Amino acid sequence: MSAYPMDVPPYQAQSLVANVIQSINRLSGPPVQVTCAQAFGSEIYVGCSNGELVRFALQATGGSTPESYTVLSQQALPGNKPIDALVLMPSISRALVQSDHQIYFYTLPSLDPISPQVMKPMRNVVAFAVDEQRLRRPPPSTSDPRQAVDPVDFCVIKRNSILLYSIRERLAYKKDMAFQEGTTLARRSGRYVCAADKEYYNMADLEAASLFQLMPISQDPSVVVKPCITVISENEFLIFSWTGVSTLGVFITGDGLPVRGTLEWNSHPESVSLDYPYILALLPDRSIEIHNIETQSLVQSIPPPESPEVTVDLKHLVWSANGFLVPSSQRSNKLRTTPVKLVRSRNKIAEQTSVKENEVIA
């Protein structure tokens, strides 16, 4: 294992919300777990197994104590079923929430439900994939409210079809096409959708309305593993295949062509996230391995957390397109007085030069 480069600061695991379930008000009932989460700016949005949607915000505590995330609001989805997926779209101030094979629409940052008269919940949804190139757009500028905001494209996968939509103030249907039955996971980048069924990864070209098979999720029929798909760029995905002794990460284009080299893990990752140029993989022992996708080298390995309660909660790695704030108690220690050379303005230099020339002439 190679050491991480000295000019690259190591990653570290830090607790943002010590115990989500104890932070919220809930009635008695079966144990509740966190099923998904997303973060943006100074807020964290959490979905739970009982259908609770919780919004945390970074609040000042005063004194020398760093800011901390506390509950700002919470609400329950209809049916009280587990929340399966949560996607934030800051550029249009919207959020998509999937629960019980339905997609619900909410506003950001307040997480107020959008009226069914404006956006009716979608039913019979197996999976959905928002164009990640659109997800990376920043939120609208507060200094220029007239700035044009483009809609966000996404696709909804049903039992044997895929439906294409765009969303802004309203939901707009575009078209649909036949799709691989049994899809369990999908990621979209531009015109391409990479999806996994129970056995294989598949690639769809939405403009050409074509679909073809890529490679098996597990090359050992006796071992079933979770599919992992990560969008690298507009025309590149990273997919993971268990060989029987290790897992290979293969970079592949929307045309199905392999690019770069391959990555390798001794065990199959539980969850994967991109922080370009790094790929972070959460392994079954709760350690995190970080590779550089440009060199395919292992640059860092973070051991499992020492705290038992953190180890239990460490289930997923979540990608945040526009970043989020992390409270730190080290900020004051990092401040140092530094001398700075000041550059005089050109006008001032010209005036002084002119005076000196006049003195010489006189």
C-alpha distance (Angstrom), angle and dihedral (degrees) to the residues before:
residue distance angle dihedral
M1 . . .
S2 3.77 . .
A3 3.79 120.5 .
Y4 3.78 118.7 -114.7
P5 3.83 114.1 -97.5
M6 3.79 115.1 -91.9
D7 3.81 92.3 -125.2
V8 3.83 92.1 57.1
P9 3.82 113.9 76.7
P10 3.82 112.8 -132.7
Y11 3.77 120.8 -109.9
Q12 3.77 118.8 -118.2
A13 3.80 135.9 -164.3
Q14 3.79 113.5 -120.3
S15 3.79 129.7 178.3
L16 3.82 112.8 -121.9
V17 3.81 98.9 172.6
A18 3.81 112.1 21.3
N19 3.82 95.7 -157.1
V20 3.80 119.8 2.5
I21 3.81 96.6 -171.3
Q22 3.81 94.3 51.0
S23 3.80 89.3 48.7
I24 3.80 94.9 62.9
N25 3.78 133.2 67.2
R26 3.80 110.3 -116.1
L27 3.77 138.0 159.6
S28 3.79 122.0 -114.3
G29 3.79 116.0 -81.1
P30 3.81 142.8 106.1
P31 3.82 118.6 -22.6
V32 3.79 114.4 -75.8
Q33 3.79 125.4 -140.9
V34 3.79 135.4 -170.4
T35 3.81 108.6 -106.3
C36 3.82 102.0 176.3
A37 3.79 141.7 -5.7
Q38 3.80 142.3 -172.6
A39 3.80 133.1 -171.4
F40 3.78 134.3 -154.9
G41 3.80 129.1 170.9
S42 3.79 109.5 -41.0
E43 3.81 96.1 -15.9
I44 3.81 136.8 81.6
Y45 3.82 122.3 -160.5
V46 3.80 118.5 -156.3
G47 3.80 131.5 -169.2
C48 3.82 119.8 -156.9
S49 3.80 137.7 -157.8
N50 3.83 92.0 -110.2
G51 3.82 94.1 56.0
E52 3.81 94.8 -98.3
L53 3.80 116.1 147.1
V54 3.81 110.5 -159.1
R55 3.80 128.6 -168.3
F56 3.81 118.7 -156.5
A57 3.82 123.6 -169.9
L58 3.77 132.2 -166.1
Q59 3.80 107.7 -108.5
A60 3.79 130.2 -171.4
T61 3.81 113.1 -116.9
G62 3.79 97.6 -170.7
G63 3.78 131.1 -126.8
S64 3.79 119.4 40.3
T65 3.82 93.8 -35.7
P66 3.82 111.4 109.5
E67 3.79 121.0 -118.9
S68 3.80 116.5 -87.9
Y69 3.80 138.0 -158.6
T70 3.79 113.5 -107.0
V71 3.81 133.5 173.4
L72 3.79 113.0 -83.0
S73 3.81 99.6 172.3
Q74 3.80 142.6 -19.7
Q75 3.77 138.4 -166.9
A76 3.79 139.7 174.0
L77 3.79 126.3 -117.0
P78 3.82 117.8 -130.9
G79 3.79 112.5 -83.7
N80 3.82 96.1 20.5
K81 3.81 90.1 -114.0
P82 3.85 122.5 150.8
I83 3.80 116.4 -78.3
D84 3.80 105.1 -121.1
A85 3.81 102.2 -175.1
L86 3.79 139.8 7.7
V87 3.82 123.7 -168.5
L88 3.81 124.9 -176.9
M89 3.82 121.4 -151.3
P90 3.83 105.2 -170.1
S91 3.81 95.1 174.8
I92 3.82 90.5 68.0
S93 3.84 98.0 23.7
R94 3.80 93.9 -118.1
A95 3.81 137.5 125.5
L96 3.81 130.8 -158.1
V97 3.81 117.8 -148.5
Q98 3.81 123.3 -171.2
S99 3.78 121.1 -157.3
D100 3.81 132.8 153.1
H101 3.85 92.1 -3.0
Q102 3.81 91.8 -53.4
I103 3.81 133.2 108.1
Y104 3.81 118.3 -141.4
F105 3.81 125.7 -166.7
Y106 3.82 125.5 -134.4
T107 3.79 138.0 174.1
L108 3.82 125.3 -116.0
P109 2.93 135.0 -93.8
S110 3.81 95.9 1.8
L111 3.84 96.0 48.1
D112 3.80 91.1 -139.1
P113 3.82 111.8 164.2
I114 3.80 114.2 -109.6
S115 3.80 113.2 -123.3
P116 3.83 114.3 -99.0
Q117 3.82 86.4 -128.8
V118 3.82 87.6 65.3
M119 3.83 100.4 34.3
K120 3.76 116.9 7.6
P121 3.83 115.2 -152.0
M122 3.81 113.7 -101.4
R123 3.78 117.4 -122.0
N124 3.84 136.4 -154.6
V125 3.81 92.1 29.2
V126 3.80 117.0 165.5
A127 3.83 95.5 178.5
F128 3.79 139.2 -25.7
A129 3.81 134.9 -152.0
V130 3.80 127.3 -159.6
D131 3.81 117.4 -153.6
E132 3.81 100.4 -99.6
Q133 3.81 91.6 -154.3
R134 3.82 86.4 64.3
L135 3.81 92.3 44.0
R136 3.80 89.6 60.6
R137 3.79 92.5 61.9
P138 3.81 113.6 111.2
P139 3.82 122.0 -116.2
P140 3.82 116.9 -88.9
S141 3.80 116.7 -77.7
T142 3.80 114.7 -99.5
S143 3.82 90.5 -154.8
D144 3.82 92.9 58.2
P145 3.82 110.7 36.7
R146 3.82 90.2 171.3
Q147 3.80 91.7 64.4
A148 3.81 110.8 124.7
V149 3.81 114.8 -110.0
D150 3.79 118.1 -153.9
P151 3.81 119.8 -141.8
V152 3.81 121.0 -108.0
D153 3.81 119.0 -118.9
F154 3.79 122.0 -141.1
C155 3.77 138.4 160.0
V156 3.79 131.7 -136.8
I157 3.79 118.6 -147.4
K158 3.77 118.1 -151.2
R159 3.81 129.7 178.0
N160 3.81 96.8 -63.8
S161 3.79 105.9 -8.9
I162 3.79 141.5 62.0
L163 3.81 122.2 -140.8
L164 3.80 123.0 -158.6
Y165 3.81 122.5 -143.8
S166 3.78 140.9 166.6
I167 3.79 124.1 -150.6
R168 3.79 136.5 -159.3
E169 3.81 121.3 123.7
R170 3.81 87.3 -20.3
L171 3.77 137.3 24.3
A172 3.81 115.3 -106.9
Y173 3.81 123.5 -164.9
K174 3.83 114.9 -143.8
K175 3.80 110.9 174.5
D176 3.79 144.4 -55.9
M177 3.81 138.1 -132.0
A178 3.79 138.9 -171.5
F179 3.80 113.5 -85.9
Q180 3.79 142.1 -171.5
E181 3.79 111.0 -74.7
G182 3.79 116.1 -127.2
T183 3.81 97.1 34.3
T184 3.81 112.5 168.4
L185 3.82 103.7 171.6
A186 3.82 135.2 22.8
R187 3.81 138.5 177.6
R188 3.79 125.5 -170.6
S189 3.79 131.8 -154.8
G190 3.80 116.7 173.9
R191 3.80 110.5 -55.4
Y192 3.82 94.4 -9.6
V193 3.80 131.2 84.1
C194 3.80 120.3 -170.0
A195 3.80 110.9 -161.6
A196 3.78 138.3 174.5
D197 3.78 128.2 -144.6
K198 3.80 124.2 -174.6
E199 3.81 93.7 -68.9
Y200 3.81 113.7 11.3
Y201 3.78 145.2 38.6
N202 3.80 113.5 -122.6
M203 3.81 133.5 -167.7
A204 3.81 125.1 -145.5
D205 3.79 126.5 -165.8
L206 3.80 103.7 -153.2
E207 3.81 94.7 -164.9
A208 3.82 95.1 48.6
A209 3.85 91.5 37.0
S210 3.81 89.8 -133.1
L211 3.81 131.7 140.7
F212 3.81 129.4 -168.7
Q213 3.80 138.1 171.1
L214 3.82 120.8 -107.9
M215 3.82 115.9 -178.0
P216 3.81 140.8 -41.7
I217 3.79 120.3 -82.9
S218 3.80 89.0 -138.8
Q219 3.81 122.1 23.2
D220 3.81 88.8 -164.9
P221 3.84 107.5 73.4
S222 3.80 91.3 -157.9
V223 3.83 93.0 60.1
V224 3.81 123.0 66.8
V225 3.82 116.3 -161.2
K226 3.79 134.8 175.5
P227 3.81 116.7 -96.9
C228 3.82 116.8 -117.4
I229 3.82 123.7 -161.7
T230 3.79 125.5 174.8
V231 3.81 127.5 -178.1
I232 3.81 111.1 -131.1
S233 3.82 101.0 174.5
E234 3.79 141.5 -25.6
N235 3.82 91.1 -68.4
E236 3.79 104.1 22.1
F237 3.79 136.1 79.3
L238 3.80 134.4 178.7
I239 3.82 116.3 -139.5
F240 3.82 129.3 -177.9
S241 3.80 127.5 -137.7
W242 3.82 128.0 -176.5
T243 3.82 110.0 -135.3
G244 3.79 97.6 -170.0
V245 3.81 95.3 -96.7
S246 3.81 103.1 37.9
T247 3.80 142.9 -2.4
L248 3.79 121.3 -102.2
G249 3.79 122.9 -153.7
V250 3.80 109.5 -148.0
F251 3.81 123.3 -165.6
I252 3.78 110.8 -144.7
T253 3.81 137.0 174.4
G254 3.78 127.6 -130.6
D255 3.81 87.2 -100.2
G256 3.80 90.3 58.4
L257 3.81 95.9 -106.4
P258 3.84 120.0 140.6
V259 3.81 116.0 -123.7
R260 3.82 135.8 -178.3
G261 3.81 114.8 6.9
T262 3.80 129.3 -68.1
L263 3.80 134.7 -89.5
E264 3.80 123.8 -139.0
W265 3.82 137.0 -156.0
N266 3.81 128.3 -176.3
S267 3.82 89.6 -136.0
H268 3.79 132.3 29.5
P269 3.85 113.0 -91.5
E270 3.79 117.8 -114.9
S271 3.80 92.2 -154.0
V272 3.81 137.1 0.8
S273 3.80 134.1 -160.3
L274 3.81 135.9 -178.6
D275 3.79 123.2 -131.4
Y276 3.79 97.8 166.5
P277 2.98 124.4 -92.3
Y278 3.80 87.2 15.3
I279 3.79 132.6 71.2
L280 3.81 114.9 -154.8
A281 3.81 117.2 -158.6
L282 3.81 125.6 -169.4
L283 3.81 108.5 -148.3
P284 3.83 128.6 -155.3
D285 3.82 92.1 -100.7
R286 3.86 87.5 57.6
S287 3.79 93.5 -110.8
I288 3.81 118.8 131.3
E289 3.80 123.1 -136.3
I290 3.79 120.8 -163.0
H291 3.80 123.1 -157.0
N292 3.79 131.4 -174.4
I293 3.80 106.2 -127.6
E294 3.82 92.2 -156.4
T295 3.81 93.5 59.3
Q296 3.84 98.5 18.4
S297 3.82 87.8 -133.8
L298 3.80 127.1 139.2
V299 3.81 105.9 -113.8
Q300 3.79 102.2 174.0
S301 3.78 143.2 6.0
I302 3.82 120.0 -158.9
P303 3.82 112.9 -158.6
P304 3.81 121.5 -134.8
P305 3.82 113.5 -77.1
E306 3.80 114.0 -91.8
S307 3.80 93.5 -137.2
P308 3.85 109.8 88.1
E309 3.81 93.6 -146.2
V310 3.81 92.3 53.2
T311 3.81 90.7 48.5
V312 3.81 90.6 55.5
D313 3.81 92.3 49.4
L314 3.82 95.7 46.5
K315 3.82 100.1 101.6
H316 3.80 110.5 126.9
L317 3.77 142.7 26.1
V318 3.80 111.1 -136.9
W319 3.79 124.6 -155.3
S320 3.82 115.5 -141.0
A321 3.81 110.4 -160.6
N322 3.80 97.4 -161.4
G323 3.79 100.1 27.7
F324 3.81 131.6 -116.8
L325 3.79 139.1 -129.2
V326 3.80 123.0 -93.4
P327 3.83 117.9 -162.9
S328 3.78 114.1 -128.6
S329 3.79 134.1 -169.4
Q330 3.81 90.3 -162.5
R331 3.80 98.3 68.6
S332 3.80 95.6 95.7
N333 3.82 91.2 47.0
K334 3.79 90.1 54.7
L335 3.82 93.5 56.9
R336 3.75 113.9 100.4
T337 3.85 132.6 171.2
T338 3.79 108.5 -111.0
P339 3.81 126.3 -175.4
V340 3.81 112.9 -124.7
K341 3.80 125.3 -162.1
L342 3.78 111.2 -133.4
V343 3.81 120.3 -141.0
R344 3.80 115.2 -143.1
S345 3.79 117.2 -130.1
R346 3.78 118.6 -99.4
N347 3.82 91.7 -119.0
K348 3.82 91.3 55.2
I349 3.81 91.9 47.9
A350 3.83 90.4 48.6
E351 3.83 91.6 51.0
Q352 3.80 92.6 50.4
T353 3.81 91.6 46.7
S354 3.81 90.5 50.6
V355 3.83 91.2 51.2
K356 3.79 92.3 50.5
E357 3.82 91.8 49.4
N358 3.81 90.9 50.8
E359 3.80 90.3 50.8
V360 3.81 91.3 52.6
I361 3.82 93.2 47.8
A362 3.81 91.9 49.2
